[in-house]
Amino acid sequence: MKVVHLLANWKWTGPAEPAANLAIALRARGHEVRFLSGRPPRGRRNWVAEAAARRGLAVTGGLALKKHWSPLDTFRDVRRLRALLAEWQPDLLHCHTRNDHLIAGAAAGGLPVVRTVHDGTVPRGRRERANLSRRTDFLLCASEHVRAEVVARDLGREDRTASVEAAVDLARFDPARALPDLRDAFGIEPGDFVLGIVARIQPRRRFDVFFDALDRVAADVPRLRVLVVGRGTHMERVAVERARQGVLGDRIVFAGYRTGDEYVATLGLLDAKVFLWPGSDGSCRAVREAFAMGVPVIAARVGMLPEIVTDGVDGLLVPHDPEALAFAVRRLALGLGERDAMAGAARAVALRRFDLAAQAERVEGIYSAVSRRNRRADRVG
């Protein structure tokens, strides 16, 4: 099957990695896949193209594919995409964000359009909702809750929607794999309980709750070591200053933005991970990656997190409350047996639910069904 994937962004953020990974997995199953991503501003690197190339996936340019709607750029992209589709003759289009969906819907002609909603909430924009209901042949949702709500709001039919679990590269996120040893770099010693948070450092990610909880638990967990992994324009105010004012002091280590094997190795150092608010990637990929590394997760009861984390089995679910989070940290820090059991359960969940090859096989079946239905419609027409 010949498939075109579109991603309206040039940054390696949000759905970029899941979209690229799916395209790669589909190609491994023998499909001809073309991947189009956004064009960066003049003088900026194309992060999507570079990251995809490292994974062996070539990205096709020629379209602006901006993250946000622009009348002139949209008009040009629709015209250019129509020409490319006439040249390539694909079987269907697969969209991953609001704006590429708008462009594909206008350019598709008679081609079927598949859309993935990577977020844990139902799209709210007027144009996007109209596109979902009028110009989508099949809708894939990373959350079953979102899929059910889409159907309830008449944005998609029951037989033309499905929840498809977001996947991660289990070969890359494998705790048995040889990885760099970063313990000395982060000042981690034998016997430390290493708690991590991996997120873009900004106020809405609830770092206030995180640091307040750490102050409450510091005296009870003397070997607590905290890794804050990420960066952000508000990092100094939101995190660094707050950590400096807190009880833990230099036991909080700012690990910065990590990539490649260093990122995987950093996850592997954690005894537990905290995740309080989904960011640009609503599918909560960082939680899935932690599970793949056998790391239990303390997560908030928001978005699709309760669909990923099973309370008391592979992690703990808490409200956005410092005392509740502190209680959960104490529980895992002091309960070695329970923590080890959760770590094993987390890895098992990842193997069972987050496998890329299994995701690609599921999507392949949906493609086939959509293509057959489209051919029948053409014959009737």
DRENDRENMAR-411254 format. One record per residue (C-alpha): residue in three letters; x, y, z; residue number from 1. Coordinates in Angstrom, 2 decimals, m for minus. Layout:
N
   code      east     north        up   pos
    ALA         X         Y         Z   NUM
...
//
This chain:
381
   code      east     north        up   pos
    MET      0.00      0.00      0.00     1
    LYS      1.18      3.55     m0.79     2
    VAL      0.62      5.96      2.10     3
    VAL      1.43      9.63      2.63     4
    HIS      1.93     10.84      6.22     5
    LEU      1.68     14.56      6.95     6
    LEU      2.96     16.41     10.01     7
    ALA      2.43     20.17     10.29     8
    ASN      5.52     20.97     12.32     9
    TRP      9.29     21.17     11.88    10
    LYS     10.05     20.71     15.57    11
    TRP     10.71     17.28     17.11    12
    THR      7.88     17.70     19.59    13
    GLY      4.35     16.54     20.29    14
    PRO      3.25     13.86     17.78    15
    ALA      6.43     14.11     15.67    16
    GLU      8.18     11.05     17.09    17
    PRO      5.06      8.82     17.25    18
    ALA      4.20      9.76     13.66    19
    ALA      7.71      9.06     12.39    20
    ASN      7.98      5.80     14.32    21
    LEU      4.68      4.58     12.86    22
    ALA      5.80      5.47      9.35    23
    ILE      9.04      3.54      9.88    24
    ALA      7.20      0.52     11.29    25
    LEU      4.75      0.52      8.36    26
    ARG      7.62      0.68      5.90    27
    ALA      9.19     m2.31      7.66    28
    ARG      5.96     m4.19      6.90    29
    GLY      6.46     m3.57      3.18    30
    HIS      4.40     m0.43      2.60    31
    GLU      5.59      2.51      0.50    32
    VAL      5.51      5.47      2.87    33
    ARG      6.18      9.14      2.13    34
    PHE      6.55     11.47      5.10    35
    LEU      5.99     15.22      4.77    36
    SER      6.79     17.67      7.58    37
    GLY      6.82     21.42      8.12    38
    ARG      9.39     23.82      6.68    39
    PRO     11.44     25.65      9.33    40
    PRO     11.92     29.44      9.28    41
    ARG     14.95     30.68      7.39    42
    GLY     18.16     29.87      9.25    43
    ARG     16.58     27.23     11.52    44
    ARG     17.32     23.51     11.43    45
    ASN     14.59     21.09     10.44    46
    TRP     14.49     19.02     13.62    47
    VAL     11.92     16.56     12.29    48
    ALA     13.90     15.86      9.13    49
    GLU     17.15     15.41     11.09    50
    ALA     15.64     13.13     13.74    51
    ALA     13.75     11.08     11.15    52
    ALA     16.91     10.71      9.04    53
    ARG     18.77      9.26     12.04    54
    ARG     16.05      6.60     12.09    55
    GLY     16.39      5.96      8.36    56
    LEU     13.25      7.86      7.32    57
    ALA     13.57     10.49      4.59    58
    VAL     11.30     13.53      4.93    59
    THR      9.84     15.14      1.83    60
    GLY      9.80     18.94      1.70    61
    GLY      8.05     21.39     m0.58    62
    LEU      5.17     22.38      1.69    63
    ALA      5.09     24.96      4.48    64
    LEU      2.95     22.71      6.74    65
    LYS      2.88     25.26      9.54    66
    LYS      1.63     24.25     12.95    67
    HIS     m0.93     27.07     12.95    68
    TRP     m3.40     27.97     10.22    69
    SER     m2.41     30.66      7.72    70
    PRO     m4.69     31.46      4.74    71
    LEU     m1.94     32.07      2.17    72
    ASP      0.27     29.16      3.26    73
    THR     m2.75     26.85      3.38    74
    PHE     m3.80     27.82     m0.16    75
    ARG     m0.28     27.16     m1.45    76
    ASP      0.06     23.88      0.44    77
    VAL     m3.27     22.57     m0.86    78
    ARG     m2.26     23.35     m4.45    79
    ARG      1.20     21.82     m4.04    80
    LEU     m0.14     18.73     m2.26    81
    ARG     m2.66     18.11     m5.02    82
    ALA      0.19     18.09     m7.54    83
    LEU      2.24     15.69     m5.41    84
    LEU     m0.71     13.33     m4.96    85
    ALA     m1.33     13.31     m8.70    86
    GLU      2.32     12.35     m9.19    87
    TRP      2.58      9.77     m6.39    88
    GLN     m0.87      8.16     m6.71    89
    PRO     m1.07      7.00     m3.05    90
    ASP     m3.85      4.85     m1.62    91
    LEU     m4.57      7.14      1.33    92
    LEU     m3.39     10.07      3.44    93
    HIS     m2.61      9.89      7.16    94
    CYS     m2.65     13.15      9.14    95
    HIS     m1.31     13.80     12.63    96
    THR     m2.17     17.39     13.56    97
    ARG     m4.96     19.91     13.09    98
    ASN     m3.39     21.95     10.29    99
    ASP     m2.08     19.12      8.14   100
    HIS     m5.55     17.57      8.43   101
    LEU     m7.13     20.78      7.10   102
    ILE     m4.70     20.83      4.17   103
    ALA     m5.10     17.13      3.38   104
    GLY     m8.88     17.33      3.58   105
    ALA     m8.91     20.09      0.97   106
    ALA     m6.36     18.40     m1.32   107
    ALA     m7.40     14.75     m1.07   108
    GLY    m10.00     14.66     m3.82   109
    GLY    m11.29     11.09     m3.72   110
    LEU     m8.46      9.73     m1.57   111
    PRO     m9.41      8.50      1.91   112
    VAL     m8.06     10.50      4.85   113
    VAL     m7.03      8.89      8.14   114
    ARG     m6.35     11.08     11.17   115
    THR     m4.67     10.29     14.47   116
    VAL     m5.63     12.34     17.52   117
    HIS     m2.55     12.02     19.73   118
    ASP     m3.97     14.09     22.59   119
    GLY     m5.93     13.03     25.64   120
    THR     m8.72     15.52     24.91   121
    VAL    m11.26     15.93     22.10   122
    PRO    m10.30     18.61     19.55   123
    ARG    m12.15     21.86     20.23   124
    GLY    m11.36     24.18     17.31   125
    ARG    m14.26     24.90     14.93   126
    ARG    m12.30     24.11     11.76   127
    GLU    m10.80     20.96     13.21   128
    ARG    m14.13     19.62     14.44   129
    ALA    m15.68     20.28     11.03   130
    ASN    m12.81     18.40      9.41   131
    LEU    m13.24     15.47     11.79   132
    SER    m16.91     15.08     10.95   133
    ARG    m16.78     15.86      7.20   134
    ARG    m13.35     15.01      5.82   135
    THR    m12.18     12.02      7.82   136
    ASP    m12.64      8.47      6.61   137
    PHE    m11.20      6.96      9.79   138
    LEU    m10.14      8.43     13.12   139
    LEU     m7.49      6.85     15.35   140
    CYS     m7.40      7.97     18.98   141
    ALA     m4.58      7.34     21.43   142
    SER     m7.21      7.35     24.19   143
    GLU    m10.36      5.22     24.43   144
    HIS    m12.00      8.03     26.42   145
    VAL    m11.39     10.45     23.54   146
    ARG    m12.71      7.96     20.99   147
    ALA    m15.92      7.47     22.96   148
    GLU    m16.38     11.23     23.34   149
    VAL    m15.79     11.80     19.62   150
    VAL    m18.61      9.36     18.84   151
    ALA    m20.89     10.84     21.51   152
    ARG    m20.43     14.33     20.03   153
    ASP    m21.12     13.12     16.47   154
    LEU    m17.61     13.99     15.32   155
    GLY    m17.00     10.43     14.14   156
    ARG    m19.02      7.25     13.61   157
    GLU    m18.59      4.21     15.82   158
    ASP    m17.50      2.07     12.87   159
    ARG    m15.02      4.69     11.65   160
    THR    m13.12      5.29     14.88   161
    ALA    m10.74      3.17     16.93   162
    SER     m8.47      3.58     19.91   163
    VAL     m4.92      2.62     18.98   164
    GLU     m2.39      2.55     21.78   165
    ALA      0.55      4.94     21.34   166
    ALA      3.76      2.95     20.98   167
    VAL      7.46      3.38     21.74   168
    ASP     10.63      1.82     20.39   169
    LEU     11.00     m1.11     22.79   170
    ALA     14.39     m2.04     21.35   171
    ARG     15.70      1.40     22.23   172
    PHE     13.99      1.61     25.62   173
    ASP     15.27     m1.69     26.96   174
    PRO     16.69     m1.84     30.51   175
    ALA     18.89     m4.79     29.50   176
    ARG     20.68     m2.77     26.81   177
    ALA     24.22     m1.46     27.39   178
    LEU     23.94      2.28     28.11   179
    PRO     26.23      5.09     29.35   180
    ASP     26.72      5.12     33.13   181
    LEU     25.72      8.61     34.31   182
    ARG     25.65      7.97     38.05   183
    ASP     28.85      9.87     38.77   184
    ALA     27.78     12.77     36.55   185
    PHE     24.58     13.17     38.57   186
    GLY     26.14     12.42     41.97   187
    ILE     24.10      9.27     42.50   188
    GLU     25.48      6.84     45.07   189
    PRO     24.57      3.24     45.92   190
    GLY     21.51      3.19     48.17   191
    ASP     20.03      6.45     46.84   192
    PHE     16.34      6.52     45.93   193
    VAL     16.29      8.33     42.59   194
    LEU     13.10     10.17     41.75   195
    GLY     12.78     11.85     38.37   196
    ILE     10.56     14.23     36.49   197
    VAL     10.89     14.54     32.71   198
    ALA      9.06     17.53     31.28   199
    ARG      9.40     20.89     29.63   200
    ILE      9.94     23.24     32.55   201
    GLN      6.99     25.62     32.55   202
    PRO      4.33     26.59     35.11   203
    ARG      1.47     24.53     33.69   204
    ARG      3.43     21.30     34.17   205
    ARG      2.75     21.72     37.92   206
    PHE      6.31     22.01     39.18   207
    ASP      4.87     23.90     42.15   208
    VAL      3.15     20.73     43.34   209
    PHE      6.30     18.71     42.70   210
    PHE      8.64     20.90     44.76   211
    ASP      6.11     21.36     47.56   212
    ALA      5.84     17.56     47.81   213
    LEU      9.64     17.20     47.93   214
    ASP      9.82     19.56     50.91   215
    ARG      7.29     17.40     52.73   216
    VAL      9.10     14.13     52.09   217
    ALA     12.75     15.17     52.52   218
    ALA     13.05     14.24     56.20   219
    ASP     11.42     10.82     55.70   220
    VAL     13.61      9.81     52.74   221
    PRO     17.17     10.91     53.62   222
    ARG     18.71      9.13     50.59   223
    LEU     16.36     10.88     48.15   224
    ARG     18.05     12.14     44.98   225
    VAL     15.93     14.05     42.43   226
    LEU     16.66     14.38     38.70   227
    VAL     14.86     17.15     36.82   228
    VAL     15.21     16.33     33.12   229
    GLY     14.27     19.01     30.61   230
    ARG     14.54     22.67     29.83   231
    GLY     12.27     25.66     29.35   232
    THR     12.19     29.42     28.99   233
    HIS     10.84     29.77     32.53   234
    MET     13.25     27.27     34.04   235
    GLU     15.03     29.66     36.41   236
    ARG     11.83     31.00     37.99   237
    VAL      9.74     27.84     37.88   238
    ALA     12.35     25.33     38.99   239
    VAL     15.87     26.51     39.83   240
    GLU     14.90     29.29     42.24   241
    ARG     12.21     27.14     43.85   242
    ALA     14.65     24.23     44.33   243
    ARG     17.20     26.60     45.86   244
    GLN     14.61     27.76     48.40   245
    GLY     13.54     24.21     49.27   246
    VAL     14.73     21.67     51.82   247
    LEU     16.59     19.26     49.53   248
    GLY     19.18     21.73     48.24   249
    ASP     21.86     20.06     46.13   250
    ARG     20.04     16.72     46.26   251
    ILE     18.02     18.12     43.34   252
    VAL     20.03     17.79     40.13   253
    PHE     19.06     19.61     36.94   254
    ALA     20.07     17.11     34.27   255
    GLY     19.15     19.35     31.36   256
    TYR     17.80     18.26     28.00   257
    ARG     19.05     14.77     27.14   258
    THR     18.94     13.02     23.78   259
    GLY     19.87      9.66     22.30   260
    ASP     21.29      7.00     24.59   261
    GLU     21.95      9.59     27.31   262
    TYR     18.21     10.17     27.61   263
    VAL     17.49      6.45     27.78   264
    ALA     20.29      5.98     30.33   265
    THR     18.89      8.80     32.46   266
    LEU     15.47      7.12     32.54   267
    GLY     17.18      3.88     33.51   268
    LEU     18.63      5.52     36.64   269
    LEU     15.22      6.28     38.07   270
    ASP     13.57      4.26     40.80   271
    ALA     10.32      6.12     40.15   272
    LYS      9.11      8.90     37.87   273
    VAL      6.61     11.69     38.44   274
    PHE      4.30     12.90     35.66   275
    LEU      1.77     15.57     36.63   276
    TRP      0.51     17.17     33.42   277
    PRO      0.64     16.22     29.72   278
    GLY      2.55     18.68     27.57   279
    SER      2.69     19.04     23.78   280
    ASP      2.56     15.24     23.51   281
    GLY     m0.86     14.41     24.91   282
    SER     m0.20     10.69     24.54   283
    CYS      2.22     10.99     27.51   284
    ARG      5.08      9.32     25.69   285
    ALA      7.47      9.96     28.59   286
    VAL      5.30      7.71     30.79   287
    ARG      5.31      4.94     28.19   288
    GLU      9.09      5.22     27.83   289
    ALA      9.53      5.00     31.61   290
    PHE      7.36      1.87     31.68   291
    ALA      9.49      0.35     28.91   292
    MET     12.56      0.93     31.11   293
    GLY     10.81     m0.77     34.05   294
    VAL     10.24      2.46     35.98   295
    PRO      6.99      2.85     37.95   296
    VAL      5.23      6.18     37.51   297
    ILE      3.44      8.45     39.97   298
    ALA      0.91     10.20     37.74   299
    ALA     m1.90     12.69     38.15   300
    ARG     m5.49     11.70     37.42   301
    VAL     m5.72     13.85     34.27   302
    GLY     m5.98     13.26     30.53   303
    MET     m5.27      9.70     29.47   304
    LEU     m2.89      9.01     32.39   305
    PRO     m5.46      6.82     34.20   306
    GLU     m5.69      4.73     31.01   307
    ILE     m1.93      4.13     31.10   308
    VAL     m1.13      3.80     34.81   309
    THR     m3.00      1.26     36.91   310
    ASP     m3.01      2.51     40.49   311
    GLY     m1.12      0.20     42.82   312
    VAL     m0.02     m2.15     40.03   313
    ASP      2.53     m0.38     37.80   314
    GLY      2.45      3.01     39.49   315
    LEU      0.33      5.33     41.61   316
    LEU     m2.37      7.85     40.66   317
    VAL     m2.66     11.04     42.71   318
    PRO     m4.57     14.33     42.62   319
    HIS     m2.76     17.62     42.06   320
    ASP     m2.02     17.92     45.76   321
    PRO      1.46     18.16     47.36   322
    GLU      0.54     16.03     50.35   323
    ALA     m0.89     13.25     48.17   324
    LEU      2.19     13.30     45.97   325
    ALA      4.47     13.26     49.04   326
    PHE      2.59     10.22     50.38   327
    ALA      3.07      8.41     47.05   328
    VAL      6.81      9.21     47.00   329
    ARG      7.22      7.92     50.56   330
    ARG      5.33      4.77     49.67   331
    LEU      7.64      3.90     46.79   332
    ALA     10.83      5.10     48.47   333
    LEU     10.26      3.06     51.62   334
    GLY      8.51      0.07     50.07   335
    LEU     11.27     m1.67     48.14   336
    GLY      9.29     m4.87     47.56   337
    GLU      6.26     m3.03     46.22   338
    ARG      8.44     m0.80     44.09   339
    ASP     10.21     m3.78     42.51   340
    ALA      6.86     m5.42     41.80   341
    MET      5.60     m2.26     40.12   342
    ALA      8.80     m1.99     38.07   343
    GLY      8.28     m5.50     36.71   344
    ALA      4.61     m4.78     36.02   345
    ALA      5.48     m1.54     34.20   346
    ARG      7.90     m3.32     31.88   347
    ALA      5.33     m6.06     31.22   348
    VAL      2.69     m3.44     30.35   349
    ALA      5.06     m1.81     27.86   350
    LEU      5.83     m5.12     26.17   351
    ARG      2.15     m5.99     25.95   352
    ARG      0.69     m2.63     24.94   353
    PHE      3.33     m0.29     23.50   354
    ASP      5.00     m2.39     20.79   355
    LEU      5.57     m0.51     17.54   356
    ALA      5.25     m3.57     15.33   357
    ALA      1.90     m4.44     16.90   358
    GLN      0.71     m0.86     16.45   359
    ALA      1.74     m0.89     12.78   360
    GLU     m0.07     m4.19     12.22   361
    ARG     m3.24     m2.74     13.74   362
    VAL     m3.02      0.42     11.63   363
    GLU     m2.31     m1.68      8.53   364
    GLY     m5.59     m3.52      9.08   365
    ILE     m7.44     m0.21      9.39   366
    TYR     m5.82      1.07      6.19   367
    SER     m6.96     m2.05      4.35   368
    ALA    m10.54     m1.69      5.58   369
    VAL    m10.63      2.01      4.66   370
    SER     m9.18      1.32      1.21   371
    ARG    m11.71     m1.48      0.53   372
    ARG    m14.59      0.74      1.59   373
    ASN    m13.33      3.55     m0.62   374
    ARG    m13.10      1.23     m3.65   375
    ARG    m16.67      0.01     m3.04   376
    ALA    m17.87      3.61     m2.85   377
    ASP    m16.15      4.38     m6.17   378
    ARG    m17.87      1.40     m7.84   379
    VAL    m21.27      2.46     m6.50   380
    GLY    m20.64      6.04     m7.60   381
//
